[in-house]
Every structure is written in structure tokens, then in C-alpha cells.
Amino acid sequence: MTTTLEVSKREMTTKRSALPAGHMPAVVYGPKQEPIAISVDEQVFDKLRKSAGESTIINLVGLAEEVEVLIKHIDFNPAKLEIAHADFYAIERGKDMQVTVPIEFIGEAPVEKSNLGSVTKVIQDIEVTCRPSKMPAHITVDVSVLVEVTDKITVADLEKIEGVTYNAEVEDPVAVVSAARTEASELEDPAEVDMTAVATEEKGAGDNAADKA
């Protein structure tokens, strides 16, 4: 998946206050790309990064030549409620790259419907190695396979995608089941009354009363 973003070149020392209204600073760099300072419309970029995420190839236009990039890093300014800066990583077509891809959980887990346990989604994304043309937008995980409290989904269970390698151990958990907690009163049997002890105690109390009389 590829999308387009209009950008403008700027001087590396140009501060945000000197940019056109509504624009934010950013930089483009990569193994074969000299760093280029750019500016981009913040609202347009914010909308794009929310819909595209970090695993969508973005075609930057407006420079001397178009550059295919991924969103590498975003700095936020919480005080001003704005994006302070963004880093774009220029990719190399035809070469493997490492990128973090989001995991999309689907389905309903029978173990939750039966109230036997709850599903914990251990990870929300995973790093993969692949060619830019093979990069998936997301990895789908169906939790409907979780039936018993002992069930789990690991990296080994993730969908096999041609040309995509998961950069994680195959036994690493993706989603696990935690057994439902039961009230202590339901876990323990009611205490049995020792009738012999009660009888002995009552007899002793009676004897003491007789001695006092």
C-alpha cells in the first residue's frame, strides 16, 4: 500500500515559527538518502499517520525528486497539543528492511464466552523483515481458537506470508488465556464440625457446673 504526501524543502535550522501557518518540521533520511529538512501540513500529516500508521509506504512529493518513505518517529508537544517533529525513513526498493507491523485481533474467544477465562493480548505489533513490496499493512490474529484455559497463540501460529519473516522467537506469546478467578468461598469446602469435640466440651462444661454446685 502506498500513499502520497506533499512536502516542502526547508533549511535545517528553520524553526517551526518561521514555517507557513499550520506546518510542522520534519526530516527525511536513509542508508542511501542524504538528510533533507522538510515541512509538511500538520493536519494532513496527522490524518495520514492515523490511517496509514508506520507500515505504509508514503510517496513524498514536492522535492527535487519523489522519495518513498516510512514514518520512523514522531515527537509530540503535549503542552501545545501538537506534533513537534517527524522523521521519515527513505526505503530502498528491492532490499530487505525491518519494520514494525500492527497486529489486528479478530473473532471471539470461546473461553471468554464460557466464562472460563479471559484473553490477554500480549503484544500489539511485531517487527518483521521483508522487501518493501511485501510489507503487510497488518497481521491478523483470530482469537476464536482459544477454547480452553490452557490455549495460547504464539509467534509460530501467526499467518505465513510469502517473503515476510517475523523477528521474534517462535514460542513468544501473542495472546494467552488467564483462568477466571473464583471466590474463595467457592474454592473451599465448608468446614466440617467435629461433633466429638463439641460433646466433650459440653460434658466438661457440665461437670464444672456440678462441681461448683
Secondary structure, 3 states (H helix, E strand, C coil): CEEEEECEECCCCCCHHHCCCCEEEEEEEECCEEEEEEEEEHHHHHHHHHHHCCCCEEEEECCCCCEEEEEEEEEEECCCCEEEEEEEEECCCCCCEEEEEEEEEECCCHHHHCCCEEEEECCCEEEEEECHHHCCCCEEEEHHHCCCCCCEEEHHHCCCCCCCEECCCCCCEEEEEEECCCCHHHHCCCCCCCHHHHHHHHHHHHHHHHHHC
